[in-house]
Structures are given as structure tokens and as C-alpha cells.
Amino acid sequence: MVLHGLLPKPLPSDEVAIGQLLIHPLHPEHDGFYSQQAHAEIDDLNDYHIQLRYKDLFSVDQEGRFMANYGAKFDLGRVYRQPNLLSVIAEQMIQRTSQAPARAFQAVLEDPEAREWIQKVVSDEKECYVVVGITELKNAVFKRAKLQDAGVSNRLKEAPLERGAKVPRAVRRNSTIGLEGERHVSGVFGMDIRRVIGRITRPEEPHRLSDLGYIWSYYDIPGSKNKEQLMVGLGEPLKANDLRLMLDVSEEDVQANLDAISQLSLDAMSAAASPMLRPSSPALRGRSPSPHPAVRV
């Protein structure tokens, strides 16, 4: 089973749903709209697939973002020159897919509140997207992976992720005092998300060349004095590379630095609390003991 468009970092499972409108695919917390009116119809169009003991192989770019996934039975030629590979084993892979994305989106548009939300997004000159598929992993464990036999075979050599590994922050190992173990991650790792274009026009206005490839719907705007309409277009799925380039890595880098500083503070506290090092010891007073006890400093 192939993931939907691989996200550069996992998202919390409770923040995205099929039929949800978003202004940023990787930040559902910023703004969005979910139509309760369309919920039943959208759910009837969904197809579900569950796979136990799911295995996959991910590649990571230099900024620590997921780039692509190759499956458990990967093509050796595609991964041979990838420097940063991660193997993943998850207890479950749950995939929800709309069997008719255009119909599902049409059901959303039948909700007047959804059209009002899109109209406001258009007026604010913001981008808009709709979710029509979700791939979720339950209790996934990531490890560093390298090809054995100099890439002659598909066999992998695996090792735990090193501390400070350049990978999405959610999949790094725990770094609490004195403990290092595997981190089990649950969340949304893939989405079928479509770009949505909205414009306020007059019915007689022609389409643009850039409108090709979109599925269009047209709605009168209540109270419009110029008989304006809201035209809304549904685009093709975003690819993994499109999603990867949307991630602002500076946010991840800042958080990684804060995590490193916090860890240094915890290490210092642990050292200060050690019974081997008392507050009265010279090391904590900023002085070193004289090698000759008779000589006072």
C-alpha cells in the first residue's frame, strides 16, 4: 500500500480530517473549516484500509524533512544513492481515501458556511486546500538504515537514531536524563491534499489559461449588487516534494536549538545533584586544590 503524498513531518491525528479546508497543509492549527453538514456524505464516500506491522523506508533531506517513501520491497535503484535513509515499522497503518474527491468537495461547497469561509480566504488573498485522503501510522519506530553488501542486495543494516539526528523532531529518540530509548510515534504521515482556487467574478468573464486542470463550480453571492459569483476550482493532488518545500525549516531549527539548550541544562542539573560532587568541592567553588596539602593558596 502506497502512502498518500508524504508529509515532510508528521501531524497530530486529531488535527486533520477528510473534507477539511485549510490555508496551510502543514499547519492545520492556523485556520481551517470543517463542514458538519457534509460530514455524513463525505464519510459515505470514504474507503478504509488497515495494515498491521507496516514497514517502509523513508529518505530524509539535509534539512531533516521527509523526502520520499519507497515501501518495504523497495527498488534498489531508487535508494542506492540516497545518503539519509530511515527504516520504519508501525503497529498499524490506517489509510482513509475518498473514492470520489470531486463529489466530496462538492458536498463541502453545498454548505453556505464553507462558501463564506472560502470567500473570506479569497478576499484575504490567501491560499486554500482541501484534504481528501489521510495515511496514519500508529506507534511507528524509526531507525537509521544503510544498504548492506555495498548495495548489491536489498538488505538493510539498521541502527538507533543518533542524538541530535537531522530528522523531524517528532521521531527523534527520547533524551531525558539517563534514558535513551526508541520513540514510538503516532500521527498523520501522508495526505491527499488538493489545491483550491477561488475567485469572485462576473458570469460573463472568461476563464484563464491557468484554470485548465481544475474542476470548477459556480455560486451566486447573496446580496451582491453587481451579480457577482464565487467560482471555486479543485486541483490535482500535491506531490511530496511540493509539501516538503512548504515546511519552514527555520521553525524546526529554532525548536531543535531550544531542545539542545534544555538538554544541556538538564545534564548540568544532573551533574550538580550527583553524590560524587558536593557543593563544597573545589570544582564547584571555581578553585582547584593544591597538589601539595602543606601549601595554601
C-alpha positions in Angstrom: 0.0 0.0 0.0 1.4 3.4 -1.1 1.2 6.4 1.2 -0.6 9.5 0.1 1.7 12.5 -0.5 4.4 12.0 2.1 4.5 14.9 4.6 7.9 16.4 5.5 6.9 16.0 9.2 4.1 14.1 10.9 0.9 15.9 12.0 -1.3 15.1 15.0 -4.0 12.7 14.1 -6.8 14.8 15.7 -6.0 18.0 13.6 -6.9 16.9 10.1 -9.9 15.1 8.6 -11.2 14.3 5.1 -13.2 17.2 3.8 -11.4 19.8 5.9 -10.4 23.1 4.3 -7.0 24.5 5.3 -4.9 27.6 4.5 -1.7 25.7 5.1 -1.4 21.9 4.7 1.4 21.6 7.3 -0.2 23.9 9.9 -3.8 22.9 10.3 -3.9 24.8 13.6 -3.5 28.2 11.8 -7.0 28.3 10.2 -9.5 25.9 8.6 -13.1 24.8 8.2 -14.8 21.5 8.6 -18.4 21.2 7.4 -20.6 19.3 9.8 -23.4 19.5 7.2 -21.3 17.5 4.7 -19.9 15.0 7.2 -22.3 12.1 6.5 -21.9 12.3 2.7 -18.2 12.6 2.9 -17.9 9.6 5.2 -20.1 7.5 2.9 -17.5 8.2 0.1 -14.5 7.1 2.1 -12.7 3.8 1.7 -10.6 2.4 4.6 -7.6 0.2 4.6 -5.8 -1.1 7.7 -2.4 -2.9 7.6 -0.8 -4.4 10.6 3.0 -4.5 11.1 3.5 -1.9 8.4 7.1 -1.5 7.1 8.6 1.3 4.9 11.8 3.0 4.0 12.0 6.8 4.1 14.6 9.2 2.8 15.4 12.5 4.6 16.9 15.6 3.1 19.7 17.7 4.6 17.2 19.9 6.4 15.7 16.9 8.2 12.5 16.7 6.2 11.0 13.5 4.9 11.5 13.4 1.1 10.1 10.1 -0.2 9.0 6.7 0.9 9.9 3.5 -1.1 7.9 0.7 0.6 9.1 -2.5 2.3 10.0 -4.0 -1.1 11.9 -1.0 -2.4 13.5 -0.6 -5.8 17.3 -0.8 -5.2 18.0 1.7 -8.0 15.9 4.4 -6.3 17.6 4.3 -2.9 21.1 3.3 -3.9 22.5 6.9 -3.8 20.3 8.2 -1.0 22.6 9.2 1.9 19.9 9.6 4.6 17.6 6.6 4.9 15.3 5.7 7.7 13.5 2.4 8.2 10.1 2.4 9.9 8.0 -0.2 11.5 4.5 0.7 12.7 1.9 -1.4 14.6 -0.8 -0.2 12.2 -1.1 1.8 9.0 -4.6 3.3 8.6 -5.5 4.8 5.3 -8.7 6.8 4.6 -9.3 7.7 1.0 -12.2 9.5 -0.7 -13.4 7.3 -3.6 -14.8 10.4 -5.3 -12.8 13.5 -4.3 -14.8 15.8 -6.6 -18.1 14.7 -5.1 -16.7 15.0 -1.6 -15.6 18.6 -2.3 -18.9 19.4 -3.9 -20.6 18.2 -0.7 -18.5 20.7 1.2 -19.3 23.5 -1.2 -23.0 22.9 -0.7 -22.6 24.2 2.8 -23.1 28.0 2.8 -20.7 28.4 5.7 -18.0 26.7 3.7 -18.5 29.1 0.8 -18.4 32.1 3.1 -15.1 30.8 4.5 -13.6 30.3 1.0 -14.9 33.8 0.0 -13.1 35.3 3.0 -9.9 33.4 2.1 -10.1 34.8 -1.4 -10.7 38.3 -0.1 -7.7 38.0 2.2 -5.6 36.8 -0.8 -4.6 33.6 1.0 -4.2 30.1 -0.5 -6.7 27.3 0.2 -6.5 23.5 0.2 -8.9 20.6 0.9 -8.0 17.2 2.4 -9.4 14.1 0.6 -7.1 11.4 1.9 -5.1 10.6 5.1 -2.5 8.0 5.9 -1.9 7.5 9.6 0.8 5.4 11.4 0.3 4.0 14.9 3.3 3.5 17.2 5.9 3.9 14.5 9.6 3.3 15.3 12.3 4.9 13.1 15.9 3.7 12.8 18.9 4.7 10.7 19.2 2.4 7.7 22.0 1.7 5.3 22.3 -0.7 2.4 24.4 -3.8 3.1 26.7 -5.5 0.6 27.6 -2.1 -0.9 24.2 -2.0 -2.4 24.4 -5.4 -4.2 21.3 -6.6 -2.4 18.2 -5.1 -0.7 19.3 -6.0 2.8 19.5 -3.2 5.3 21.7 -2.5 8.3 19.8 -0.7 11.0 20.9 1.3 14.0 19.1 3.5 16.5 18.9 7.2 15.6 21.8 9.2 17.0 21.2 12.0 19.4 20.6 15.2 17.5 19.9 13.4 14.3 18.8 15.7 11.4 15.3 14.2 11.2 11.8 15.5 12.0 11.7 16.4 15.7 8.8 14.1 16.4 10.7 10.9 15.5 13.9 11.7 17.5 14.8 9.4 20.4 13.9 10.4 23.9 16.6 12.4 25.6 15.6 12.5 29.2 18.3 12.2 31.9 19.9 8.9 31.8 17.4 7.4 29.4 17.8 6.6 25.7 15.2 4.5 24.0 13.1 4.1 21.0 10.4 6.7 20.4 7.0 5.4 19.3 5.3 8.0 17.1 1.7 8.1 16.1 0.3 10.7 13.6 -0.6 11.6 10.1 2.4 10.9 7.7 0.7 11.3 4.3 -2.2 13.3 2.9 -4.0 13.5 -0.4 -4.5 17.3 -0.4 -5.7 19.3 -3.3 -5.2 23.0 -4.1 -8.3 25.0 -4.2 -8.6 28.2 -6.3 -11.4 30.7 -5.6 -12.3 33.9 -7.4 -15.1 36.5 -7.3 -16.1 37.2 -10.9 -19.0 38.1 -13.2 -20.7 35.2 -15.0 -19.7 36.6 -18.4 -16.0 36.8 -17.6 -13.9 34.1 -19.4 -11.6 31.6 -17.7 -7.8 32.0 -17.6 -5.4 29.5 -19.2 -4.2 28.7 -15.6 -7.7 27.4 -14.9 -7.1 24.3 -17.0 -6.8 21.1 -15.0 -9.2 22.3 -12.3 -12.8 21.2 -11.7 -15.0 24.3 -11.4 -18.2 25.1 -9.5 -20.1 28.4 -9.5 -22.2 30.0 -6.8 -24.1 33.3 -6.7 -23.0 35.6 -3.9 -26.0 36.6 -1.8 -26.6 40.4 -1.7 -24.2 41.2 -4.5 -25.3 44.4 -6.3 -23.2 43.5 -9.4 -24.5 39.9 -9.8 -21.1 38.6 -8.8 -20.4 34.9 -8.4 -17.9 32.8 -6.4 -16.1 30.4 -8.7 -14.2 27.6 -7.0 -11.8 25.1 -8.6 -10.5 21.8 -7.3 -6.9 20.9 -8.4 -4.7 17.8 -8.6 -3.0 16.2 -5.6 0.0 18.0 -4.2 3.2 15.9 -4.5 5.5 15.0 -1.7 8.1 17.5 -3.0 5.5 20.3 -3.1 4.7 19.6 0.6 8.3 19.4 1.6 9.1 22.8 0.2 6.2 24.3 2.2 7.8 23.4 5.5 9.5 26.4 7.1 12.6 24.6 8.4 13.6 27.7 10.4 10.9 26.8 12.9 12.2 23.3 13.3 15.8 24.6 13.7 14.8 27.1 16.4 13.0 24.4 18.3 15.9 22.0 17.9 18.3 24.6 19.4 15.9 25.1 22.3 15.8 21.4 22.9 19.6 21.2 22.9 19.8 24.0 25.4 17.2 22.4 27.6 19.2 19.1 27.5 22.4 20.9 28.5 20.5 22.4 31.4 19.2 19.0 32.5 22.7 17.5 32.2 24.1 20.3 34.4 21.4 19.8 37.0 22.1 16.0 37.0 25.8 16.6 37.5 25.2 19.1 40.3 22.9 16.6 42.1 25.4 13.8 41.8 26.6 12.4 45.2 30.2 12.3 43.7 30.2 16.1 43.5 29.4 18.1 46.7 28.6 21.8 46.8 31.8 22.3 49.0 34.1 20.7 46.4 36.7 22.9 44.8 35.3 22.2 41.3 32.0 24.0 42.2 33.8 26.8 44.1 35.8 27.7 41.0 39.1 26.7 42.6 41.4 23.7 42.2 43.0 22.1 45.2 46.8 22.5 45.6 48.8 19.4 44.8 50.7 20.0 48.0 48.5 20.0 51.0 51.0 22.0 53.0 50.9 24.8 50.5 47.9 27.1 51.0 46.5 29.1 48.1 
